[in-house]
Amino acid sequence: MKSKLLGAGLCLMLGAALPFVAADRAWSQDALKEVTLVIPNPSAINIFPVWVAIEEGYFEEEGLKVSVEAVDGSSQVLQAMTAGQADIGEPGPGPVLGARSRGVDVVFIYNLNPKSSFGIVVPTDSDYQSPADLKGKVIGVGTADGAEVAFARAILTSLDMTEGEDFTFLPVGDGGLATAAFLRGDIEAYAAATSDAAILTYRGQEVRDITPAEFQSYFGNGFAVLREYMDANPDVVEAFGKGLVRGTVFALDPANKEKTLEYAAIGNPQEGEDPEFASVMFDAVAERKLPVDSSLPWGYMPPEHWEAWHKSLQAAGALKEPLPDLTAAYTNDYIETWNEDVTR
């Protein structure tokens, strides 16, 4: 597996400063359960709750030592999981349902991005006002089989457009590479993750999102495990979710934004080299972390949103037939435990 190591887990130095706390803890560094998390791109801001949970010691307090590695797209995330090279992954819902149709018993456990993480964007000064205007055009994507492809395909096929006839996807890479593709005229639109849209605008290619409103509830990448792993390690799933919820609550407090960006820069130093850009990107990503309904707990997955993904993937041809049991693709069983100590 080609991957870029982003972090080597937890390193909370309490000893001399808080010896009484360390003495009272039931766990020690040697007792921590090591967990490998694989993500589909190297951005640490995209997964800022994870880096907060690492650096604030939330995972450690739950008994976990979390290491983060990056690969290229949801397909490689799922490959790493099935190969036993990752305990937890961050794939998109489209690739998860596709994997399940091939017999991979992967289970989505945590809704990291309740609002859509993707959108179809076009240059601000273009004439395109809706995806229907892209008939006959080339649409850029980060990777050929990333979650953004499933999202864009669902939108375009809902308009009775056929891939290869009415539109074409062209893998051009993320962020800056997509900017270059626009400038060369290789693409007319781009299926962008939230972070990609922020990068495009920041680097001088201002874009407009023409995603139809009804697709905004098509949630984005979240955390998943193989069922075999979940059944064997329910304590890890419980601890991981608790750390994520605490990390999310901390990071979304405006008073903690600067500290959160410091933690993200530990995960990906390159993102932290330009504080202004990091701040803009954080604001865009943070909006996607908020539940569609503010009364819903962190990590929760509305069944109707899974139904929407399921139907759209069938319409797009990404699923040849309905899955026999869609509810097996996800679980909300841990939600109450994860959120029991959280006030909204």
ABEGO torsion letter per residue (X at the ends): XBBBBABAEBBBBABAABAAAAAABABBAAABBBBBBBBABABAAAAAAAAAAAAAGAAAAAGBBBBBBBBBEAAAAAAAAAAGABABBBBBAAAAAAAAAAGBBBBBABBABABBABBBBBBAABABABAAAABGBBBBBABAABAAAAAAAAAAAAAGBBBGAABBBBBAEBEAAAAAAAAAGABABBBBBAAAAAAAAAAGBBBBBABBAAAAABBBBBBBBBAAAAAABAAAAAAAAAAAAAAAAAAABAAAAAAAAAAAAAABAAAAABAAAAAAAAAAAAAAABBABAABBBGBBBAAAAAAAAAAAAAAGABABBBABAAAABBAAAAAAAAAABBX
